[in-house]
Amino acid sequence: MIPAARIQAAIELLDEIAAGKPVEQALTGWARRSRFAGSGDRAVVRDHVFEALRRKRSFAALGGAETGRGLMLGALRHSGTDPETVFTGARHCPEPLSDAERAGGRAPVNAAERFDMPDWLWPAFSASLGAQAEEGAIASQHRAPVWLRANLARTTREGAVRVLSEDDIKCDLHPSVDTAIRVIEGERKVAASRAYREGLVELQDASSQAVISALPLRSGMRVLDYCAGGGGKSLALAATKGVQVCASDIDPRRMRDLPERAARAGVSIKLLDPGALAQAGPFDLVLVDAPCSGSGAWRRSPAGKWALTQERLDALTGIQAEILDRASRLVSAGGVLAYATCSVLSAENARQVQEFIARHSAWRCVFDRVWPVNDLGDGFFTAHLTR
């Protein structure tokens, strides 16, 4: 595909997504329909779509519309490319620009447009991050780095890097998270690499790994990953020698691949149905990686930023409070309730912890930390509670 044809494909996909089709469903459908598109074409089209979604407001301002054409026109103007060289009307290319499109477009007029946030959300985002708000918003406009977790149950971090290099995957090391490896070249080779196939590494953001590293784990502990989802944090927990890990999720189907992943990693994880938790407990540590807005990881899932509303955020904080209340009953005397989100919004983080303690006066917070969105990882929050 020539570059202009890739942009036309992105225009059509962005219009499908605007009409309500989920991003991955739209991309998968296009790939199946477009057998002529090679892997390189699919990668570039995907990048166009995700960049436009990350920068939807600023690109729409520059392009004069939130349509697929408007967003890609804005993307070209942002990059300094003459749109007339792309919107030619040639076969498989975008139709020529109209007079209105040529005359339209403007620079973003306020911070919410400039930093690609909904108007209602920018004040809360800014207040939550304070002096780091602009840095976090700018980081969210760009593609996230690819991070791997070295599986210390099978190798060292340096050993994993050596094996990755055999498949021409170049990496460097996180300066403060001792399991985190950043891929700097060969990202698309990871899934087929020997290091991945043999369970030496797992895909996991560095800040997510840091949440696990911050836990007070010790040999002999019984640990429950209460909202396990796909099980990434369960696998990281199980890599700690002597820790007995159980995983549960309100939708057990989310954990369906976890046994296979655990076998590949050489670790043991017991899956528990939600109805069996009370009988299986109590646990020395219960990790609640709660459902949240995902605001710390919007560069990976940018559609979530535009789908979030104040009403949805209020509903999420209510769900988080209910989960914390339930999970706290599963913690042994003297044990730890660890709360985590991939959010940077204080309503889901510090305020949620404060309100939990107000409801349960026997509990106190003994540790909390925020990881901002930047080149070293996504935005995360965690707090450790005990009584």
N, C-alpha and C positions, 0 to 999 in steps of 0.2 A: 504494500500500500504506500502511495506517496504521502507526504506529510499533510497535504490538504485533505486527502480522503480520510485520514485518521481524525482530523478535526471535525469533518462532517459526521463521522461515526459518533464522536463524543457529543456533538450537538443533538443527535437523535436520542442518544442514551440519556442525556440530561433532561430532555423533554419527557421521556418515559418516567424518569425518577420524579420530576415535578408533578406528573399526573398521579403519583402514588405508588409506583412500583418500587419495591426494595432495591437498594443499590446492587447487592450481589446477585439478586435474581435478574436484574436488567443486564448486568455484565455477562452472566452465564448464558442467558438467552441469546444475546448478540453473538457471543463466541460460537454457539452451536449453529446459528444461522449463517455465520460468515466463515465458511470453511476455507475461503481464500486467504484469510488472515493468519499469518504466521505468529509464532510465540512473541517475536519482537513487536509486531503490530498490536497484539493484544495487550502487551505490557505498556506501550506508549498510550494507547487509547484509555486504559485504566488510569494511568497517571494524569492524563488530561481531565478525566471525570473527577478524580479525587481532588486535584488542585482547584478545579472550579467550585467544588462543594466546600473546600476549606475556606476559599476566598469569595464566597457567593455574593456578599454585600458589596465589597470593593470592586469586584469584576462587573457586577450588575450596574454599578454607578458608572464605571468607565465605558461599559458597552451599551448603556442606555436601556437595558431590559433584563429581567430575570429569566428570560427564555434561554434555551440552549444556544441560539445564535448570539443573544446578548452577552451571555457569560463567556463564550469563546472569543467574541469580539473584544470584550474587556480583557481577557487573558492576553490576546495578541498586543493590545495597546500597552498593557502592563509590561510586557517583555520588550517593547520597542520594535516589534515586527509590523511592517506595513500590512494592514488587513487586505488591501487590494491585491496583494500577491497570493492570498489564500482564497478569498471569496471571489473566484473567477467564473464560476458557472460551468467549468469543464466537467467532464464525466467523473462522477463520484465526489466532486468537490462542492463546497457550499455555493449557493447562488450569489450573484453579485450583490453588493451592498446597495440598498435603496438610498435615496437622497436623505431620508429621515435618519437612517442609520449612520450615514457619513456625518451628518450635522449633530447627532445625538452624543450622549456620553458626557461625563464630567468627573472631576476629582471627588473623592469622598468628602463629605462636608462636616462630619463629626467623628468623635472617637469610636462610636459603635460601628459606623461604616468603615472607618479606616482599619479597625482591628477585627472586623468581620464577626460581630456579635449582634444578636437581636437587641433592639433598643431597650426592652424591659430588663434584659439580663446584664447589660454592661455595668450598671451601678452595683449590683450584687457581686459580680465577678471582680470588679475593681476594689470594692470594699474588702472582699475576702483575701485578695492577694496583696493589697497595699502597694508598696513600692515596687513589687515584682509583677504587677498586673500587666503592664505593657510588654514586658519581656515574655510573660506567659502567653499573652495573646499572639504575639509575633511568632513564638515557637509553634503555636497551634495552627498557624497559617502554612507551615512547612511539613514535609514528609517526615515521619518519625524514623529515627535510626532503628536498625534491626539488632536486637540484643538476644544473646543466647545465655542459658544458665549451664555452667559446667556441673555435671552430675558427680558430686564428690563421693558418691557411693561406688563409683566405677573408675574415676580418674582424678587427676588434678586439673586446675584451670589451664596450666601451661601444657599439660599433656593433651588436653582437648584441642588447644590451639595448634599443636603440632599435627594432630590427625586431620584437622580441618584444612591445614595447608597442603596436605596431600591431594586434596580435591580443588586446589587453586582458590581456596576461600581465605582471604586475607582479613586479619582481625587485629584489634588492640584490646587492652584490658581496662576495665572501669577502675578509676583511681581509689574508690572507697568501698565498693561492693565486691567481696572477694570471690564471688562465683560468676560475676557478670563479664561477658565477652561481647564486644561490639564488632559486628561484621562491617568492614569498610570496602570490601570488594567481593563479589560473587554471591550476593544475597539469594539469588534464585537457584543456586546450586545446593543450598543447605539441606533441603528435604531429601535429596538423593545422595547425600554425602555419607561416607562410612561412619563418621562421628555421630550423625543423627540416627542412622539405621541401627547402630550398636548401643544406643542409649547413653552415649557420652555427653550429649548436649540436648537441651530442650529449648524451644523458642519461649522466651519469657522476658518481659520488659525489666530493665535494671531496677527501677523503683519498686516494682512488684517483688523482685528478689530481695530488695532491701527490707521490705516489710517482714519477710520471713527471717532474715538475718537479725533483725531487732528483737525477735521473740526470745524469752528466757528458756530456751530448750535445754534439756539435760537427759542423759541416759535413764531409761526406765519410765519416762513420762508417758501417760496416755493422752493423746491429743485428738481433738475432733475438729475437722474442717466442716463447719456447719452449713455453709452455702458454697459447696464445692464446685458447682458448675462443671466445666470440663476437667477440672482436677489439677490445674497447673501448680497451685499452691500446695495441694496434697502431695504431689510428687516432690516438691522442694522440701516439705516437712519430712517426708519419708527418707530423704537422702541423709538426714542427721542420724548418726549411729546410735542405736538403742532406743529410739523414739518409736512408740507404737501409734500408728496413724489410722484413724477411722475417717471416712468421708460420707457426707450425706447431702442431699439436695431435695428441695420440695418437688422438683421434677427429676426423678431418677434417670430419665432418658438422657439428660445432659451428661451423665457419667458413663454412658455406654462404652466409650472408648478407653476409659480409665484402666480397666484390667490389662488390656493389651499394652498400654503405655507403661504401666507399672512393671510388667514383665520385661519389656524392652530395657527399662531403666534398672532392673535388678533389685527392685524394692517391693515391700509388702504394704498393701493398703486394704483395709477391710471396708467394704461398702455397707452402709446401714440405711434401711428404710426410715423415713422420718418417724413412723409410728413405733420404731424400736429404740429410739434414742434414750428415752427415760429409763428403760430397763438396762441398756448398755452402760449408762453413766453411773456415777459422775466421772468427769474427766479433769485431769490436771490443768489442761489448757483447752479452751474453746476459741477457735478463730472464726469470727464473723466477718467475712468479706462481703459486705452487704450490697444488694442491688442499689444502684445510684444513678445519678445523671450522666456519669462517665466524662465529666467536664475536664478531667485531667488527661483524657485519652482521646479527645475529639479529633486530633490530627489523624488518628487511625480510623475513626468512625465519624466523619464530619456530619453525616446526615442527622446524627443524634442532636447536634447543636441546634439545628433548625426545627427539629420536632419537639424540643423541650418547651413547655409552657409553665407559667407560674402554677397552674392547677396541677400539672403533672409533677412538678417539683414538690408541691405540698403533699401529694399522694405518696411520693417516694419517701419523704421524711417520716410520714406516718407508718409506712411499711418497715422502715429501718428501726423505729422505736419498738414496734411489736416484735421484731426479730430479736432485738437486744434483750427485751424482757423475757422471751421464751428461752433464749440461749443461756441467760444467766442462771437459770434453774438447773443447768446441766454441769455447772462448774463445782468442783469439790471445794471443801473448806480450805482456804489458803491458796486456792488455785487462781488462774488468770483468765479473764475474759478479754480477748484481743479483738478490737473493732478496727476495721479497715474499709476504705473506699478508694476508688480511682477517681475521686472528685477533689476539686479545689475550693468548693463552695462551703463557707462556714456553716450554713444551715444544715448541711449533711455531716459535718465534721465536729468541730469544737462545740457548737451549740447542741448537737445531738448527744454528745457525752455529758455536757452540763445538765441537760434535761433528764438523762438517765439517772444521774446521781441525785437529782432533786426528787425523783420518784423512788429511789432506793438508797436511803441515807446510809446504809451499812457499807456501801461501796465507795471506793475512792480511786482517782486516777493517779497512777504512779509513773506513767511515761506517756508522752505524746510527741508526734513529729509530723511535719508537713514536708513533702518532697515537691518542689515546684516543677512545672513543665519546662524542660530545657534539653540540651544535647545529651545530658547524662541520664535522662529517663522521663517517663510520664509523670503527671501530677498524682500524688498519692497522699493519703493521710492514714495514720494509725494511732491508736491509744490503747494502753494496757490498764485494765481495771481489776481491782482485787478487793477483798473484804477481810 
